[in-house]
Amino acid sequence: MPPAKNWNCIAHAGKRAARSQFFYFWPVIRKRNSKLMMVVNVRVKDSAIHGLGCFADQPIAKGQLVWTFDDRIDLRIPVERVPGLPQPARDFLDMYAFQEVKDGKTYLILCGDHGKHMNHSEQPNTTEESNGDNRAARDIAAGEELTCNYFLFDAGAAARIGRP
């Protein structure tokens, strides 16, 4: 069945899952001036760091909000639900989701937009706040790749990419 007018489809374009399979459909209602996860204009391009990266499409001032969790587009998935998913879906989550521990419970956070392509850096140009928001750590030029330090917010980073 084709997606309805206000539905988005996430298709995994990476090499780790079946390229022709759609991951999931879910409604995302986009109202004028609604807060989306990435709150700056970005573009996904080839990255010198790893695979694809998220690049600023505009200059971003130091301290400017870059990313915020929004349950209208992002997913918080309890980890106990993951084993029942098909292997391509688990591969997709392994590649693009990060782990969050909240009130003693572990979740996978899946960004519903281009934020899932932000790559790790030991000298990132964005920083994580205690509430989970992501802000520019310094002025970022248009065309520059946005990076973050996975170890500041992803409880599963060490298992996936090793210790820095």
Secondary structure as a PSIPRED ss2 file (coil, helix, strand):
# PSIPRED VFORMAT (PSIPRED V4.0)

   1 M C   1.000  0.000  0.000
   2 P C   1.000  0.000  0.000
   3 P C   1.000  0.000  0.000
   4 A C   1.000  0.000  0.000
   5 K C   1.000  0.000  0.000
   6 N C   1.000  0.000  0.000
   7 W E   0.000  0.000  1.000
   8 N E   0.000  0.000  1.000
   9 C E   0.000  0.000  1.000
  10 I E   0.000  0.000  1.000
  11 A E   0.000  0.000  1.000
  12 H C   1.000  0.000  0.000
  13 A C   1.000  0.000  0.000
  14 G C   1.000  0.000  0.000
  15 K C   1.000  0.000  0.000
  16 R C   1.000  0.000  0.000
  17 A C   1.000  0.000  0.000
  18 A C   1.000  0.000  0.000
  19 R C   1.000  0.000  0.000
  20 S C   1.000  0.000  0.000
  21 Q C   1.000  0.000  0.000
  22 F E   0.000  0.000  1.000
  23 F E   0.000  0.000  1.000
  24 Y E   0.000  0.000  1.000
  25 F E   0.000  0.000  1.000
  26 W E   0.000  0.000  1.000
  27 P E   0.000  0.000  1.000
  28 V C   1.000  0.000  0.000
  29 I C   1.000  0.000  0.000
  30 R C   1.000  0.000  0.000
  31 K C   1.000  0.000  0.000
  32 R C   1.000  0.000  0.000
  33 N C   1.000  0.000  0.000
  34 S C   1.000  0.000  0.000
  35 K C   1.000  0.000  0.000
  36 L C   1.000  0.000  0.000
  37 M C   1.000  0.000  0.000
  38 M E   0.000  0.000  1.000
  39 V C   1.000  0.000  0.000
  40 V C   1.000  0.000  0.000
  41 N C   1.000  0.000  0.000
  42 V E   0.000  0.000  1.000
  43 R E   0.000  0.000  1.000
  44 V E   0.000  0.000  1.000
  45 K E   0.000  0.000  1.000
  46 D E   0.000  0.000  1.000
  47 S C   1.000  0.000  0.000
  48 A C   1.000  0.000  0.000
  49 I C   1.000  0.000  0.000
  50 H C   1.000  0.000  0.000
  51 G C   1.000  0.000  0.000
  52 L E   0.000  0.000  1.000
  53 G E   0.000  0.000  1.000
  54 C E   0.000  0.000  1.000
  55 F E   0.000  0.000  1.000
  56 A E   0.000  0.000  1.000
  57 D C   1.000  0.000  0.000
  58 Q C   1.000  0.000  0.000
  59 P C   1.000  0.000  0.000
  60 I E   0.000  0.000  1.000
  61 A C   1.000  0.000  0.000
  62 K C   1.000  0.000  0.000
  63 G C   1.000  0.000  0.000
  64 Q C   1.000  0.000  0.000
  65 L E   0.000  0.000  1.000
  66 V E   0.000  0.000  1.000
  67 W E   0.000  0.000  1.000
  68 T C   1.000  0.000  0.000
  69 F C   1.000  0.000  0.000
  70 D C   1.000  0.000  0.000
  71 D C   1.000  0.000  0.000
  72 R C   1.000  0.000  0.000
  73 I C   1.000  0.000  0.000
  74 D C   1.000  0.000  0.000
  75 L E   0.000  0.000  1.000
  76 R E   0.000  0.000  1.000
  77 I E   0.000  0.000  1.000
  78 P E   0.000  0.000  1.000
  79 V H   0.000  1.000  0.000
  80 E H   0.000  1.000  0.000
  81 R H   0.000  1.000  0.000
  82 V H   0.000  1.000  0.000
  83 P H   0.000  1.000  0.000
  84 G H   0.000  1.000  0.000
  85 L C   1.000  0.000  0.000
  86 P C   1.000  0.000  0.000
  87 Q H   0.000  1.000  0.000
  88 P H   0.000  1.000  0.000
  89 A H   0.000  1.000  0.000
  90 R H   0.000  1.000  0.000
  91 D H   0.000  1.000  0.000
  92 F H   0.000  1.000  0.000
  93 L H   0.000  1.000  0.000
  94 D H   0.000  1.000  0.000
  95 M H   0.000  1.000  0.000
  96 Y H   0.000  1.000  0.000
  97 A C   1.000  0.000  0.000
  98 F E   0.000  0.000  1.000
  99 Q E   0.000  0.000  1.000
 100 E E   0.000  0.000  1.000
 101 V E   0.000  0.000  1.000
 102 K E   0.000  0.000  1.000
 103 D C   1.000  0.000  0.000
 104 G C   1.000  0.000  0.000
 105 K E   0.000  0.000  1.000
 106 T E   0.000  0.000  1.000
 107 Y E   0.000  0.000  1.000
 108 L E   0.000  0.000  1.000
 109 I E   0.000  0.000  1.000
 110 L E   0.000  0.000  1.000
 111 C C   1.000  0.000  0.000
 112 G C   1.000  0.000  0.000
 113 D C   1.000  0.000  0.000
 114 H H   0.000  1.000  0.000
 115 G H   0.000  1.000  0.000
 116 K H   0.000  1.000  0.000
 117 H H   0.000  1.000  0.000
 118 M C   1.000  0.000  0.000
 119 N E   0.000  0.000  1.000
 120 H E   0.000  0.000  1.000
 121 S C   1.000  0.000  0.000
 122 E C   1.000  0.000  0.000
 123 Q C   1.000  0.000  0.000
 124 P C   1.000  0.000  0.000
 125 N C   1.000  0.000  0.000
 126 T E   0.000  0.000  1.000
 127 T E   0.000  0.000  1.000
 128 E E   0.000  0.000  1.000
 129 E C   1.000  0.000  0.000
 130 S C   1.000  0.000  0.000
 131 N C   1.000  0.000  0.000
 132 G C   1.000  0.000  0.000
 133 D C   1.000  0.000  0.000
 134 N E   0.000  0.000  1.000
 135 R E   0.000  0.000  1.000
 136 A E   0.000  0.000  1.000
 137 A C   1.000  0.000  0.000
 138 R C   1.000  0.000  0.000
 139 D C   1.000  0.000  0.000
 140 I E   0.000  0.000  1.000
 141 A C   1.000  0.000  0.000
 142 A C   1.000  0.000  0.000
 143 G C   1.000  0.000  0.000
 144 E C   1.000  0.000  0.000
 145 E E   0.000  0.000  1.000
 146 L C   1.000  0.000  0.000
 147 T E   0.000  0.000  1.000
 148 C E   0.000  0.000  1.000
 149 N C   1.000  0.000  0.000
 150 Y H   0.000  1.000  0.000
 151 F H   0.000  1.000  0.000
 152 L H   0.000  1.000  0.000
 153 F C   1.000  0.000  0.000
 154 D C   1.000  0.000  0.000
 155 A C   1.000  0.000  0.000
 156 G C   1.000  0.000  0.000
 157 A H   0.000  1.000  0.000
 158 A H   0.000  1.000  0.000
 159 A H   0.000  1.000  0.000
 160 R H   0.000  1.000  0.000
 161 I H   0.000  1.000  0.000
 162 G C   1.000  0.000  0.000
 163 R C   1.000  0.000  0.000
 164 P C   1.000  0.000  0.000
